[in-house]
Amino acid sequence: SWYACRGALRDIRHTGPTDLEWDWEFSGSTRGTNRASGTGTISGERISLVGRQSMPGTTPVINFDLTRQGDVLRGVSRGHNNLPVTVEFRRTPP
């Protein structure tokens, strides 16, 4: 698992040499728990993830562009408005 301050990016799984599947759970203060899942690719230390959120009232598309630096994944996520939001996930819980 990869942990963020308000959620965990869980179970990034290899489905091929460079192909991934992933699940994400995010606890928001006003909307409860949001979940997303999707597919992705890995190239060296760069990880690209694309998926859909499952919570009603949210924009379904979400993507992550991440770089692995040891036990940390850093990068940006984008939703329907394509505005980048800085994200960081760690191997250890906060």
N, C-alpha and C positions, 0 to 999 in steps of 0.2 A: 504494500500500500504506500501511497504518496499522500502526505498530509499537508493541508493548508490551514490557515487560521480559523476558517469557518466550515471546512469540509475536507473530504478525502477523495483524491483521485485514486480509484481502486482498480486492482486487477488489470493492469496493462498487460495484455497477453500477446505473445507472438503467434501469428497464424501462418507465417511463412518467413523467409529470410529477412524481408524488410517490411512485412505487413503486420499490423497490430489491430487488436480490438480493445476497447476500454469502457469503463463505467466510472461515473462521477456522481457524488452526492454532495449537495450544498445546502446548508441550513441558513436561511435568511431570517432576519429579525421580524419581518412583517408577513412574509409569504410562506412560512413553514419550510418544509424540506423539499428541495428540488432535485430531480435526478436527470441524468443525461447519459447517453451511451452512443457509441459509434465505432468508427474504424480510423486507421491512421497508417503512417509510414515512418520508418526510421532510416536515417542516413548519417552514419557516423555518430555524432553527439546531438544531432538535430532531430526533433520529433514533431510531426504535424498530425494533429487529431481533428477530425470533423465528425459532428454528431448532431443529435436532436435531443432537446429537453422534453421531459414528460409532464411537467406541471402545467395545469390549465392556467390561462392568462399570461403565459410567458411566450416569448418568441422562440419558436422551436429550434432554429438553427444556432449552433454554437461551434466555434473552432478554437483550437489552441495551437500556437507556434512556440515551441519550447526548445531550450538547449539544456542538455544534461551537463552538470558540473559536479562530478562526484556523486554525492548523495542528495543533490539539489537539482530540481528542474525549474528553470526560470524562463519567463517569456511573457507573451500576451495572449489574452482570450478576446474574441470578438463575437458579437451577436448580430442581430439583424441590421443594426445601424452602422456596423463595421468600425465602430470606435474602439481602439485598443484599450484594454484594461490590464495593467501589470499583474501578473500572478507568479506565485512561487510555491512549490511543493517540496516537502522534505520527507526523507525516509522515516524520521522519528516524529511521533505526535508532538504538537505544541505544548 
